[in-house]
Amino acid sequence: MKREQAKKLAKELVAKMTLDEMASQLTYRAAAIPRLGVPAYNWWNEALHGVARAGTATVFPQAIGMAATFDDALQQTIADTISTEARAKYNMQSALGDRDIYKGLTMWSPNINIFRDPRWGRGQETYGEDPYLTARLGVAFVKGLQGDGDTLKVAACAKHFAVHSGPEAIRHSFDAVARPKDMWETYLPAFEALVKEADVESVMGAYNRVNGEPACGSKVLLKDILRDTWGFKGHIVSDCWAIRDFHENHKVTDTATQSAALAIKYGCDLNCGIVYLQMLAALQEGLVTEEQVTIACERLMTTRYMLGILGDEGSEYDTISYDACDTDANDALAQTVAEKSMVLLSNDGILPLDIDALESVGVIGPNANSIACLEGNYMGTSSRYVTYLEGIRKACEGKARVFYSQGSHLYKKGISDLALPDDRLAEAVAVAKRCDVTVLCLGLDATLEGEEGDTGNEYSSGDKNDLALPKCQQNLLDAVLKTGKPVVLVLSSGSALATKSGNALLQAWYPGQAGGTALANLLFGSVSPSGRLPVTFYKGVDDLPEFTDYSMQNRTYRYFEGEPLYPFGYGLSYTKFKYTDASYQSGALTVTVQNTGAMDADEVVQVYLKDFDSPFAVKPQPVRV
Amino acid sequence: MKREQAKKLAKELVAKMTLDEMASQLTYRAAAIPRLGVPAYNWWNEALHGVARAGTATVFPQAIGMAATFDDALQQTIADTISTEARAKYNMQSALGDRDIYKGLTMWSPNINIFRDPRWGRGQETYGEDPYLTARLGVAFVKGLQGDGDTLKVAACAKHFAVHSGPEAIRHSFDAVARPKDMWETYLPAFEALVKEADVESVMGAYNRVNGEPACGSKVLLKDILRDTWGFKGHIVSDCWAIRDFHENHKVTDTATQSAALAIKYGCDLNCGIVYLQMLAALQEGLVTEEQVTIACERLMTTRYMLGILGDEGSEYDTISYDACDTDANDALAQTVAEKSMVLLSNDGILPLDIDALESVGVIGPNANSIACLEGNYMGTSSRYVTYLEGIRKACEGKARVFYSQGSHLYKKGISDLALPDDRLAEAVAVAKRCDVTVLCLGLDATLEGEEGDTGNEYSSGDKNDLALPKCQQNLLDAVLKTGKPVVLVLSSGSALATKSGNALLQAWYPGQAGGTALANLLFGSVSPSGRLPVTFYKGVDDLPEFTDYSMQNRTYRYFEGEPLYPFGYGLSYTKFKYTDASYQSGALTVTVQNTGAMDADEVVQVYLKDFDSPFAVKPQPVRV
């Protein structure tokens, strides 16, 4: 049901609750209140690029790959598909009594933080470095998730509010210091858009402090900006165990009750964690008022009524059957998105490959036959992964012979513990020498870049130290290039890397369950690349400020003063487009775009504006063309 | 070249070596002797069911699955294919200068130990519990590996000599005590056959003691039986770091030099490990003679000459190109073997499934989409795994919809750390309820059963505690069966399990790279099952002696006094066979076998003999029929 009606019912319901009962609703594992017909509910659910961690679901490309499509209409279709699967799974699971974590309808997605620094391991979860692109894609994603029905299809969550982009290793104690200009022009606009344009139902606070205040207990962020300035009406949730950080790591409070009091005071309604179990104690200590608890509880009950999972009315989505999950159509959509997400960064003319002219294709690399590199992090479980090797083999069936070598481990010195380092290098070189062309699949996966605590890797806590490939992959790349045979380099990563290129370089991100099919379609030219970089690819971290420096100066295409390796918005096609008749009239820019090449292709039309006369302009810079 | 000529050259070569140089040849990482034209060589290589640990190679079913084919001709074809791939890889790798571990031609395969107790984690590497079957398949495997050319195609190795079958946890200090009857009728016959019939080039000693002597330094085993009685002419290698066990764990010696001396005294020529680096010290201490070192070195050089990898003559196999590795034909062979290896243990008539009559097929279980369960241990890397789910999906394409649920972890309580136990149970039940039939894929993989040190699991050191499924899988099985819908249970394991059955039960072992295709062909009836159990499936470990008891009394079909769950040799077909005109004449039994059913199928004809009048018969028992 709609918010006003839901709010009314929530108020009535909460009015019947005791203080104990209200308090029992404020952590992510909300207890049942049988006497009031309130079932238990676990608020923690994930849907970053498909319903995650809840069993079988369509796995779409990782968020950064979706961003590379620059396609907000497609983004909304993806999110609509995800929420259909979420409802299908919810209906199935709750009918069988499973209401545990990841099985609910409050999705802690999308991640609309600005990918400020390429070292951040969680940058893969974002829509890149540009506030405008992030806002457009975020709004579309939330609209797709939440739907436009009488009830919320699922509740989306804009996270992590705000100014949050690493380092992971120190996120529990770090203070991100941002100038007002960067706050308002970089870190906040996407959140504002999701609140104002998409009516996002939930906002999650970040782990770190922002300009001195812990984000989940920040007067400036939660009260002044989010509630008072933007008029946010949904509920606020803490990041998981972030409120514990107040006293344990940020040291802005001394005790758990003080932390609970600080967070709820500024409007953090729901605690992912257990500090809010201290809420009654905080009440007794006089740190918290009954009104604060009541309001938080009302907001949470409002969301549940809006979802149609409280009370008797139900939801129009209750009839979505489990058949709607993991369908052929959704797989096809995942493939389309993957095709549109991959970015062709260099091509000496070798691509597209003419399969009929090839006798043999080498497929080499630790990511060539890897499922992990299709997935990224926060992923579901697909019933139909197609690895790069599998996709290429299928395309080559009956035509060219495929030779495979793992080539190297993702980051360890060798594959076999007892062997000398680089123990697959000879095989890789032999394959490259043997074959007419080699597709070399390098890069990372979520064991190398990701979230603090989730990754145990050669880098620190999920972040990268630099933009280089792991040493063993660098050795592999060098050896394969040294053969002098044609090499197409395919990079899987959620962030910018700086590598040598072969005859062509394709940035594949983490392309989801159909990644291998999509890659083959691009390599062999049944589809033309149309993806564009949603982040700047730098030549190296030497060109960048310190990772901990949250000033945007000399970061992203908007402020970077150096020469990028590949710029934001960049991406090649197999065809040519001609732009004519550009005109600007009353806020609308129109242009005629004509495909003058030989094959069908998508084109991402980009417009960059700059106000040269603005007093806030950092320095004169040419408009990007 | 042949042994006599190789031996002559080896003697001439070793005669030119200094003592230091000779000693440098006795560990698995043999040093180069440039002045004599002797290149470095790593003796440690594996080919249990395909070239292992050396990169891309065809992955055949695990040894226990090959055994279930009861087909020695097929076994020889498999081994011939493996040795072709080994030569192809060796030629490629050594041309590129890679002569490291796993890249050589001395294969430490097959494992012909008797699978005495179903708890043994390495039983999967064997050909089962029967000395005769083990001998026939072992001989065929060695003949296939070694070839019948002028040079050895590769050198095979009969391991682990002798009386070696767990427990893994105590293998470095355990004394296996076996009666003479069991030695000569159970533990030794397969080794004798491989030496006498297949001229196996190498024998590897076991870790444990046998009747008080460490196997790798046993006068009885190595000298009296192997060399003096059987006339073994090849070289003997220790299991890896087994000689160190002499002083560190068995405590039969006090020092490393004493251990080296004991091992070489009884003819252990090659040390996998580093104790033989003490050989010069042992010489100085007077524990070892120069003659002993000379003989060991000569035997090792003889093998290298026989392989054509020493001297100038080369081998007729030097022309095998890398193209011979990982071919379509080898994949097809792997599929055929997998089809013949799976054993249909029960079938209420549900199999074969009529694909045209099905709207939906559920595929459930931690092994349904698992590559690990295709592989077993000591495996290569395939370029074309087909999981059960993938095989079934392909068979159902355009016909029935496939629903998938992982169902449970292999052994952990849940999939997601934060979730309640059994967090995929609802999904699995929903799938089973939804579908016309469910294929439930349970069992183990090499993370649960395998070798001490290689597995970190809920069982101890790779062995099983009992014959039950891990608890989470038991819960899954119970829940799916409870739906009352048709269920075909597919068990992947290298050893006997005792589980409930669904409407049908198929024992798939670890079926190799084409396991999914093979399974689908059997399920949907394009191929009839023909595999037979190479081990007894017991109802539980309560029916068995202690794991540490090496008496064969009450073990295996030959001596078990209880009622098995499924007997050795058992396996159902989709058709019927009629046996007529059995006759016995001068050592040959002939019988006419007619397929009286409706479909083509293989039949394994088994004959069991017993000498009722033998004074050595343990007790009167009926001949098995």
Interface residues (C-beta under 8 A of the other chain):
Chain A: W44 R53 G55 T56 K89 M92 Q93 L96 G97 D98 D100 I101 Y102 K103 Y322 D323 D326 V363 N369 T381 S383 R384 L389 R393 V402 F403 Y404 S405 Q406 I415 S416 L418 A419 L420 D423 R424 L425 A426 E427 V429 A430 R434
Chain B: W44 R53 G55 T56 K89 M92 Q93 L96 G97 D98 D100 I101 Y102 K103 Y322 D323 D326 V363 N369 T381 S383 R384 L389 R393 V402 F403 Y404 S405 Q406 I415 S416 L418 A419 L420 D423 R424 L425 A426 E427 V429 A430 R434
